[in-house]
Amino acid sequence: MAFVLHADGRMSGRIGGGDLTGTWYWSEGFFCRTAQRDGEDLGLDCEAIEVLGDRIRYTSDKGTGDASIVRVI
C-alpha cells in the first residue's frame, strides 16, 4: 500500500492490490475522503486521525469503525 494525499485535494496510489483515486478534505476535525479502487466506488468516509511518530492511524466512521495504520515517508 502506498498513496499520496495531494495538496489540491486529490489522492492517488495503490491499495489492496489496486489503483486508488479519489479526493479528500477536512470536516469538523475528521479526514473525509471519497475513493475508488480499480474503478470500484469505496464511498465517502470521515475518519479520525492519530499521529503516532512516523505512523498515522485512520479509524473509519468518525473513529468508531475499523482502524488502519500507515507509515509516513
Rosetta blueprint (number, residue, H / E / L):
1 M L
2 A E
3 F E
4 V E
5 L E
6 H L
7 A L
8 D L
9 G L
10 R E
11 M E
12 S E
13 G E
14 R E
15 I E
16 G L
17 G L
18 G E
19 D E
20 L E
21 T E
22 G E
23 T E
24 W E
25 Y E
26 W E
27 S E
28 E L
29 G L
30 F E
31 F E
32 C E
33 R E
34 T E
35 A E
36 Q E
37 R E
38 D L
39 G L
40 E E
41 D E
42 L E
43 G E
44 L E
45 D E
46 C E
47 E E
48 A E
49 I E
50 E E
51 V E
52 L E
53 G L
54 D L
55 R E
56 I E
57 R E
58 Y E
59 T E
60 S H
61 D H
62 K H
63 G H
64 T L
65 G L
66 D L
67 A E
68 S E
69 I E
70 V E
71 R E
72 V L
73 I L
